[in-house]
Amino acid sequence: MSGGPERRQSPRITVDSGVECRLDLRTRVRMLDISLGGALLAAELALPVGAAAELRTGLGATAFRTDVQVRRSVGLPAGVSLNGLGAMFTTMDDRSRRSLEDFLRKASQ
């Protein structure tokens, strides 16, 4: 590194390699399709199969929130620079479940 002035307010120490951490990230996704059990998403970040996340959006005029697990990586059409993710809904509150059911019913009419 350069020999510039030190900017740290306190010294760093090396930690053992056994210290595991979790870093929760926010990224934008585009919902491509949705069902009662999951959704196909196009994400800015590639996420590994098995990754867990929280999905928040609006369905129609109502809020929707669910926990998801990435089940598969999906190829998207040529020229789309996003990462396709098949996500399964793992937990959802009653309000979000009703919102999803209403949205799907209206969309299929």
Buried (B, 14 or more C-beta within 10 A) or exposed (E): EEEEEEEEEEEEEEEEEEEEEEEEEEEEBEBBEBEEEBBBBBBEBEBEEEBEBEBEBEBEEEEBBBBBBBBEEBEBEEEEEBBBBBBBBEEBEEEBBEBBEBBEEEEEE
